[in-house]
């Protein structure tokens, strides 16, 4: 199978000032084609280094895609690096230069001299118009290969890539991707449950990826094989599967509540508002979600009539859920209490979570031990755990 390589350009990508999502997104867009992406790179704004990597990619790949480095500043050196790698000279395109000058004039500005470099290209490159910025892209077709250079901002390169990709004439392949979203099982436990299905590497492959809303089990490959494998995976994972593909826990939970004509209220401690933030991120949440309270300090809990001691417990979680249900007159009350760290609390280790749920069937709770490298990660996982508990009960 032919190879593709994607290169993200910019010092800011190496030092985390900008998180590089471009290379992964471009790689994902190539899955329906008979190309294999074996590596993606992040390269600094260093001409010799970038030219070397472009040359290596060009020599070994059918398709090379660059993202970034097409701006007007001195550190935008993608054009120069590609020209050096392919052994061609940069030339000014007077027509494109006039277009850039006209664009600045429409905005009431005089074009800075620095922007002239954006009208330069090598002879084998054709322009890719940029409808949202001043940096047009390049498409080089030479020696039976393609090289595409795109600007860095996603709002600019996405429409340019969407227009260019179908024109490359890449060989298609039958492809499908499906995702099963789970909660309550770690990656190692999922691997145990899947057994030989996880090892399958022929027509379809399986991968697991941990997120705040649980572990996603992703299947990629030939469409019929993917469908068969997803059915087998769903059978083995059972009730741990809460959704698939683009589903979100907040949206599914609110849909279930609305289908029942039910309402929800929350009372949070350890999640510090993250639970209500997830719920209110969904359009139309007010049809179901009435509101919530946050009682973070033991004194705040005592002010609400909750126990001031033993706050990290199933009993407190249940009392909080019942209080949220009563105060808001909701069908269901959902509550969180636990330990986000950095130190243990009331003898309970960091990552401890109790979720309380009050509803027409009574009051109950669930205990979790969540992994997490930081307080924010734990808060987000705890909020998703609460929604997963509620969704499971509703179903």
N, C-alpha and C positions, 0 to 999 in steps of 0.2 A: 504494500500500500504506500502511496506517495505521502510525503511529510509536509507539514506546515509548521512554521515557527512564528511566534508573536513576540514583539519587543516593545516594552514600555520604556519611554525615554524621559529622563528628568531626575535631577538630584533629589527633588522633593519626594520621589517614589522610594528612593533608597533610605531616606532618613525618617519616613513616616509622616512628613508634613502633609502629604496627600496619600491616601490609601489607594493602592493600585487595584481597581476592580475592572479596568478596561481589558487587560490581557485575558482574564478569565471569561469575561462576557464575549469577547471576540472568539475565543476558543470554543465556547459553547455553541456559538452560531455556526460553527463548521461541522458539527456532529452529523447533519444529514448528508454529508459529502464523504467520498472515499478518500479522505485525508486523515492522517494520524498526527495529532499534536503531542509530541514527546517532550517538549520543553517550552516554557515561556520565560522571558528574561526581563529584568529591570536593569537599565544601563544608565549611568550618569551622563551629565552634559559634558562629555569629554570626547573630542572629535576623533582622536586616534582609536580609542577604545570602541566607540560606537561603530566606526567604519570597519574595524576588525570583526565585530560581531555580525554586522550586516553581511560582510563578505562570506563569513562562515555559514550563515543561514542561507544565503543565496546559492552557495555551492552545494548544499545538502538537501534543500527543500524545494518542493514544487511551488509553494506559496509562502511569501514573507509579508507580514503585516506589522507596520510600526504605528505606535500611538504616541503623539506628543512631539514637541520640539519644532513645531512649524510656526511659532510666533515670530515677532519682529525683533526680539532682543538678542544681544550677542551670544547668550547661552542657548539659543534655539538653533541647534546645529544639525538637525536631521537631514536637511537638504544637502548640506556640505558632506555629511558622512555617507549618504547614499551615493552621491556623485563620485566620491573618492573610492568607495567600495566597488562600484561598477565601472570605474575608469572613464567617466564622462565629465565634460565641462559644463558648468552652470551658465545659462543664458537668460537674459532679461526678456520677458514676453511683454511687448509694448501694449498689446491689447488688454492683457490682464492688469497691467499697471494702470491703464486708463480707467478700467473698471474699479480698481481700488480707490483711485483718486476721486471718482464720481461718488463712491459709497461714502467716503469721508465728507465730501461736499454736501451730500444730502443730509448729513447730521450737523451741518454747520461748522465743520472743522476743516482745517488744512491738514492734509496727510503728512505725518512726520516722515522724515527721510528714512528712518529705520524700517518703515513698512515696505520699502522698495524690494527688500529681499524676498518678500512673500510673492512677488511676481517673477521669481526665478525658477527655472526648471532645467533638467537635462534633456537632450534631444529625444531620448526614448520614452520620456514621461508624457502622459496626457493629463490634463487637469481634471480634478474632481471638484465640482462647484460646492462651495460651503454656503448654504442658505442662511446660516445663523451667525457667521463670524467673518473675519477678514482673512483667515488662513485657508486658501484652497488646498486640497490634497493632491497627491500624485498617484497615478496608476502606470506602472512600468510593465510592459509585456515584452519579454526578450528571451531568446534561447528556449522557448517552450515553457517559460516560467512567468509568474506574476509577482510583482511587489507593489504593495499598497501602503502609502504613507498618509496617516490621518492626524488631525489635531487631537489634543488631549482632552478638552472638555467634553463630557458625554453628550451634552445637549447639541454639540456641533457634529461629532463624529458619527453618532448613531444614524441620523438620516442619510449621511454620506455613504456609510457602509451598507445600509439597507438598499440604497440605489445601486451600489457597485457590485455587491456580492453576487446577485443573479447574473450579472453580465460577465463574470469571470469564466463561465462555462465549465465549472468544476464537475467532475464525474459524481453523480448522485449515488447513494446507497440506501437500501431500506433501513430505516432507523426509527426507533421509538424509545422514549424515556418515560419511566413511571416512578413515582415516589410514594412510599408508604410512611406515614408519620406516626411515631410511637411515643408513648410516655410511660415511665416507670421501669424501663429496662435499660441497663447500661450496654455499651457496645459489645463488651466481652460476652455478656449473657445472650445477646442477640446472635452472636456468632455461634454460640453453643446450640441455640435453638434451631438455627438454620442448617447446621451441619454441612452435609455435602452440597447443599444448594448454594452456600456462600462460596464454595471452591469452584463453582462452574465458571469457566472462562472461554466457552466456545461461542455459541450464537448470542448469548446474553451474559452480562457481567453484573455482579452485585457489589455495592459499596455502602458503608455506613458512615454517617456524618452527624456529630453531636451539635445540637443547637440549644438555645434557651427553652424552646418548646418541646424538647425531647430529642430522640435519635431518629434521623431520617434514613430509611433504607431505600437506596436508589438503584433501579434496574435499568440498564441501557443495552440496546442491541437490536437484533432483528425483530420486527413487530410481533410476529406470532410467538416467538420464543419468549419475548418479554411478557406477553399476556399470560402464557402458561406458567411462567415462573412467578409472576405476581400472585396468581391464584394459590400456588403452593406456599408462598411466603405468608400470605394473609392467613392461611389455615394454621401455620405453625406459630405465628405471632398472636393470634387470637384477639382478646380484648385489649391488648396493649396498643393496637392500631386505633388512633382517633381521627385520622384524616388522610388525605392523599393529595399529591401534586400541589396546587396553589392554595389549599385550604389553610385557614388560620384558626387557632383555638378561640380567640374572642368572637370571631364572626360565627363559627359553628355553634358556640354556646348561646349566643344571642338568638340565633335562628331557632334553636331548640326551645328556648324560653318563649319566644313569640308564637311558635306553633302550639304551645300549650296554653297560651293566653296568660302566661305567668310574668311576674316582675322580680327584680333582683335588687338587693342593697348589700353594701359591703362595709366591713369594719376591719381596718388594717393596722398591724403593728410592724412586723419585720419587713414587709414589702414597701412600707413608706410611701404609699400612693401609686406604686407601679401597677397594682391590680386595677385600680380605677382608670389609670392612664391607658392600659390595654383595652379596657371595655369601651372607653369613650373615643378611642382611635377609629372605631367602626362607625361608618355613616349610618344614621338612624338608630343609634344605640339608645336614645332617649325614649323610644317606644317601649323599651323593656327595662333599662337600667335607671332606677330612681335616683341613686346617689350613694354617697359613702362617707364614712368618718375615718379619721386616723387617730389612734391613741398610741403614741410611740413610747412615752415615758410611763413608768408605773403609776405616777401621780395622775396622769391623764386617764389611765384605766380606772383608778380609784374614783376619780371624779364622775365617771360614767356608772359607778356602782359595781365595777368588776373587782376581783381580788387584787390587792396590791402586791401580794407575794405569790410565788408559784405561777408566774405569768407565762412561762414557757411550758405549757402542759395541754393535754387534750381537754381537760375540764375548762380551762380558760378559753381555748379556741371555740368550744361549744357554747360557752356563755356569751362570747363576743358575737357569734353567729346569730344566736337567739335575740340578742339586743339589737343588732342591725335589722333583723326581720321585724321586730316590734316597733322600733323607732320610726321606720319608714313605711310601715304597713305593707311590706313586700311579701310576695309568695315565698321567696327564698332569701335567706341571709347567708353570706359567705364571709369568712374571717380567716386571718392569718396571724400567727404568732410564732416566733422562733429566734434563732441566733444568727446574725449576719457577720459577727466578728468585729474586730480581729481576735477577741478573746472569748472563752466560753462564758456562759451565763447560767446561773442557778445549777451548776454542775452539768449543764448540757453543752456538747461540743458545737463548734462552728458548723453551720450547715443543717442544724436541727430545724425542722419545720413541722408545725401542727396546723392543719386546715380544718376549720369548723364549718359545718353546713346545717342550717335549720330550714325545714320545709314542711309541707303537708304530711310527710311520712315521719316526722320527728326530727330529733337533733342527733348528729353523729359527727365523727371526726376521723382524720387519717394522719398518721405520723410518717414523715419522710426524713431521710438523711441525704442531703443534696451535695453533690460535688461543686466546687467553684473556687476559682483562684482569686476572686476579689468580692468585695461587698456588693458591687453593682451586678456582677454575674449572678450571685446568690439571690439578690432581690428579684431579678428577672426570672430566674428559674423557679423561685418560690411563687411568683405571680402566675406563671404558666401552670405550675403544679396545682394551684387552687382551681384554675379553670378546667384542667383535665379531670380533677376529682368531680367537679360539678357536672361536666359534660357526661362523664361516665354514669353518674347517678341519674341524670335526665334520660339517658338512653336505656 
